[in-house]
Amino acid sequence: MALDLLGKLEILADAAKYDASCASSGTDKRDSLGKKNGVGSTEGMGICHAYAPDGRCISLLKILLTNYCLFDCAYCINRASSSVRRARFTVDEVVKLTLGFYRRNCIEGLFLSSGIIRSPDYTMEQVTAVARTLRVEHGFRGYIHLKTIPDADPALLEEAGRWADRLSINVELPTEQALRAYAPEKDLGGIRRSMGRMRLGIDAAREKVAPGRTPPPRFAPAGQSTQVIVGADPSTDRSILKMSSTLYGAYGLRRVYYSAFSPIPDASSALPLQPAPLLREHRLYQADWMLRFYGFSVDELATEEDGNLALRHDPKLAWALANPAFFPLDINRADREALLRVPGLGVKTVDRVLQARRHRRLRMDDLARLRVSLHKVSPFLVAPDHRPRDGQAADLLSRQAAARIQPRATQLSLL
């Protein structure tokens, strides 16, 4: 029986929920290609939301072009051997849905991925055609994120970057061995070559030109991202974070997203029977932040004997407890790099501390006025009116355990 548009939306929005890499930050203003009245905007403080059939609140229309796929990746619900219901949108149907939701103020843009149909080139042509039609024929200025196909012709990736705000290719698994075992049709080398091409396009588009010179063509101003599945294979947190560190450095990725493995129907016997702990996913996001903005190294964070992050404490606190000789620090003398290692002090707060102490010696009540949580920082800092007592860090941990503090859901779209 043929599916109507709503039936397709129910299937293909649900099929897209496993992809976490759909943040809509970091782009720039887009003109409407000569049209007087374009549709949508990437600016403004408001975030509009759409609701998938399972009740998830999302700010992008997040769908697959189709969940048919030639590949048979063991961890994927849409793999070729899966018995899930299949559906496929036409290019015009995706355009119609996007414009309809946008005009009703339900979404702020489009996240479009797809299973591999016919060939990588054919699939990439279809995905790119959606973005091109929205931009050229309808003057759409909202956010567009396209999931690209690594084996597609580089010319297709180049065109996709012209119309999209962000591009992404999912590495899915952190090692080449794991990819061969669970997704034999995928090639990590090909994925990284495509990432390299996208970085070249992004860097070229950002180059400054002399006045009067033709500016470089627009290319994915919000950069590129990727996703890795956590817990589907035996890879440790250390290997996952080392891969992420390499991707950030070599390909200039804006984000690496971590997705805890969840068992799927008719799963391969090679996959775990139990889902990966969501707390592990949360710790990886915290460690990722420590690597990118706080000056930590992978080996400093993944300190458990099995190469994983400690689940009982956040990565910074775990490091602080493992390195008691580093503390306490004098709030009025410690340099920026040292202060960033104090549990409870963030990047913005440290910068405010450095600015404030140019004018006076800071006391603990000064930190309170900066909205610093004194019970978090007091075991690790010295001030004119404070010196931590022996065992204060242990007391802090006892209070945390008693409160049964749960990690907040990762706010992917706002980080």
N, C-alpha and C positions, 0 to 999 in steps of 0.2 A: 504494500500500500504506500502510495506516494505521501511524503511528509509535507505539511504546510510550513510556512516560515516560522511560526511559533514552535512547532515540533522540532525543527532543525535547531532553533535557538536553545531549546531545552537540552538537547543532546550535546551540542558543540560548546555551549557555555560551561556545562558540567565537565566536559572533557578537558577544558583549558584550566581547571582549578589546580592542577598539579604543578603548574609553572608559577613560581614565586617571583620571577624577575620582571615585575611590571610596574615599577615606580615611575612617576610622571614628573620628576624634578629635573632641573638642570638645563632646560632648553632655552631658546631665546624667541623674541617676537618674530612672527612670520607675516610677510605681506600676502595679499590675495592674488598675486600674479596678474595685476592689472585690473581685476574686477573691483567695482566700486563697493559692493556690499558682500564681503566675504562672510563665511559662517564660522563662528567659534573663535576662541582665543586661548592662548597658553598662559595669559597673564591673570592677575587678580588673586585675592586671598581666599575666595570661596572654593571648596572642594565639593564637586557634585558626585553623587554615588548611584551606581546601578546595583541591582540585586540579582544574583544568580539563583537558579531554582532551589539550591540547598540553603538559601538565606544569607549567603555571604554578602557583605556590603563592600562594594568595589567602586573605585572612582573612574575606572576605564571600562568600556565595553570590551570584555576579555573573552575572546572566542577563538576557535579553530576554524580555518577555512573548510577543513574536512578532517574527520578522524579515521578515514581510510589510510593505510600506510603499507608501503612495500617492505619496510624494515620489521624485524622481529626481535626488538630489544626486550630482554627478559623482564625488566622492571617497569615496562610501559603498559598501561591499561589499553592503549590503542594499537598494540603490536599486531602484526599481520595474522598471527594465530589466535588472537583474542576473539571471544564470542560476543563482544559488546555490540549494541545497536549502532549502526553506521549512518552517517548523514554527510551531506556536502552542500555548502553554499555556492552560489554563483558569485561572481564579482559584483554584479549589480545588487544582489541581495545584501551583501555586507555593506555596500555603500548606503543603501536604503535604510538599513538598521542603524548605522552610525549617525546619519543625519537626523533620523527620527528621534533617537534617544537624546541627541545633542539639543535639538530644538525644544524638547520637553524639559531641558535642564536636568537630565538624569545622569549624564556622564560628562567627563572633561576630555575624553579622547578615546582612542582605539588601541587595544593591544591585540595583534593578530599573529597567530602561529598556524601551523598546518602539519598534518601528516604528509609523508612523501607519496605523491601520486604520479604515475607514469614515469617521471624522472625528476632529479633535483632541479634541472633547468626549467621544466614545465611548471613545477610547483612554485619556484621563485618568480617566474613570470606572472603567475596568477596573484600571488601575494603582493607583488609590486604594482600590478594593475589596479588593485584596490586603492592603494595610497595615491597613485597617479591620478585616478579618476576623481577622488575626493579633492585633491589639490587643484587640478587643472579645470575640471568641468564644474565644480561646485564651490571653488574658492575657500575650501575648508582650511581654517587656521588653527584648529585644535591640535592636541598632542597625538602623535602617531608613533607607536613602537612596533617594529616588525621583527619577528623571529626569522632569521635568515638561514639558508641551507648551505652548509659549508662546501659541498661539492658542486654548487652552482657556478656558472660562468662568472668570472670576475666583473664583466661588464654589467651583469644583472645586479650584483652587489653594489656596484657604483651607482646605478640608477636608483636602487632602493635607498641609499644614503641621501640622495637628492630630495626625496619626498618625505622620508621619515625623520622624526626628531631623535629617536634612539634605535639602534640596531643591537641584536644580541644573538649569540650562538651558544647553546648550552653544551658545556663539556660533559655534564651528567655524572661522570665518575672520575675520581682524582688521579688514576694511574692508567697507563696504556694497557697493562696486564688486565685490569678490571674491565676496561672497555672491550678488549678482545673476548673476554669470557662472557660478558653479559650483553654486549651490543656489537657483534662481529661485523656488521655492515658499516659501522662508524670507524673513522680513522682519526686518531688524536692529532697526527701530523697535519692532516687536511684541515681540521678545526683550527689549529694554531696558524696555519698559513692564511686562512680567511680572516682571523683576528688581526694578523699583521697587515693585510690589505686594508682592513677597515681603519686601523690606526693611522696608516699613511694618509688615507682620505681625510680623516678627522684632523690630523695635524696640519695637512696642507690647507684645509679650509679655515684654520685658525691663524694662519700666518698673516702678519700685518704687511700691507703694501704701501708704497709711497703714494702721496696724493696724486691723483690723475691716472694712476695705474688701474687696470681692471682687477677687481677683487677676485679671489679664487671662488670656485663654485661652492655653494652650500653643501655640507655633508654632515648629517647626523650630529647636530650641535649639542645634543644631550649625551653624546658619547656611546659607548658600548658596555654591555654587561653580560654576565653568564650565570649559570646555576649549576650547583653540584648536589647530588643526592647523598645524604648522610646515612650510613647504616645498611645500605643494600649489599655492600661488599665489606671485606675485613679491614679496609683502610683505616688507619688511626687518625686522630685529630691532628697529630703532628704532620702527617703526610698531606692531609687536606689543606692545612694552613700554609705549608711550604708551596703547594701548588698555587694557592691564592696569591701568595707573596710574589711568585714568579709572574703570574698573569698581570698583577698590578704594575710591576716594574717593566715587563717586556712589551705589554700591549696597551698600557694606559687605561685599563678598565675603570669605569666609574664605580661599579659594584660587583662583588661576587655574592650571590644569594645561596643560602644553605637551606635545603629542604629535607626534613627528616623522613626517611623511608617509611612508607605505610604499605602493608600487604595489599595485594590486588586480587581480584577474582581470577581463578584458573591460573594461578601464579606458577612459575617454574620452580621445580624442586631445589634449584640452586639458591633461591632467595630465602632470607630468614622468615620464620613463621610469625615472629613478633615485630611490631613497629619499633623504630628507633626512638629513644626517649626525646620528647620535645625539649626537655631541659638541655640535652646535648646540643641540639640545634641552637638554642638560646645562648649557650656558652660560646659556641663558635662565632656567633654574631658579635658577642662582647670581645672575644679575642681578636677578631678581625679589626674592630675599632681600635684596640690597643696597638696592633701592628701599624695601622695607618696613621694614627694621630698622637700616640703616646710614646713612641720610641722603643717599644718592646720588640724583642726578637721571638721567633717561633719557639726556639729551645728554652727560652725563659718562661714561656707560658704553658706549653704542653709538658708538664713535669711528672705526670703519673708514670709508674713503671711500665705500663702498657702503651705509653706514647699518647695518651689522651689527656684532655683537660679535666681538672678536678670538677666534679659536679656539685660538691657540697659548698663551694665558695665561688664567687665570681673570679675571673682570672687575675685581676689586679690584687684583690685581697689575698688570694692564694699565693701570689708571688711575695707579697709583703710579709706574710706569716712564715714563708720559707727563707726569708732573708732578714732576720731581726737585727743583724749588725748594721744594716743600712739606715735604721731608724734609732732614735727620733731625729727629725730634721728641724732646724731652726727656721721658723716661718719668715724671719727677717733676713736670713743670710743664704738659704739654699737657692741654687740656680733653678731655672725653669725646668730643665730636664729632670732634675731630682724631684721637684714638687709634683710633676705629672705622675709620679709613681706613688703618690700618697692616696690611699683609698679614700674616696669622698671628695677629691678635688678633680674637677673637670678642666678642659682646656680653657674655656672662657673664664672660669673662676681663677685659675692660675694667672692668666694675663691681667685680671683685675687686681690680684694680690700684688703682682710686680709693679703695677702702676701706682697702687695706693702706698706702697712702702717707700716710694721716692720721697714722700712728704712727711712720713712719720713712722715710728716703730709700731708695728701692728700687735694688738693684743687679741685674745680669743673673742672678746665681744665685738671687735672689728670684723672678724670672720663671720660672726653671727649676722652682722648687718649686711654682709655680702651673701647671705642666705646659704651659708655653708652649714652642713649638718655636723654640729660639734661632737656628737657622740660617735660619729664615724671617724673623724680626723684626730680627735684628741689622743688616741693611743700612739699616734705616729708623729706628733708635732711638739715642738718646744716654743713657748712664747714667754714674754716677760712675766705674765701672770699664770703660767701653766707649765708643769712638767709631768709627763705621764708616770703613773705609779707602776710598779711591777705587776704584771698580770692583767693590765687594763685591756690589752687586746683580747685575752681569753674571755674577759667579762663581756666584751662587745659581741663575740661569737655566741656566747650563751644567750644573750638577749635576742640575737637574730634567730637562733634556733627556737627559742620560746615563742617568738612571734610567728614562726613558720612562714617566713617571707617567701612569696612565690614570684617568679620572674614575670615581668609584664610582657604581653604579646609584642613581638617585634614590629615596630611601625615602619614597614618597608617603604611606604610611599613618601615618608617624611624625612628619612635619613639621608 
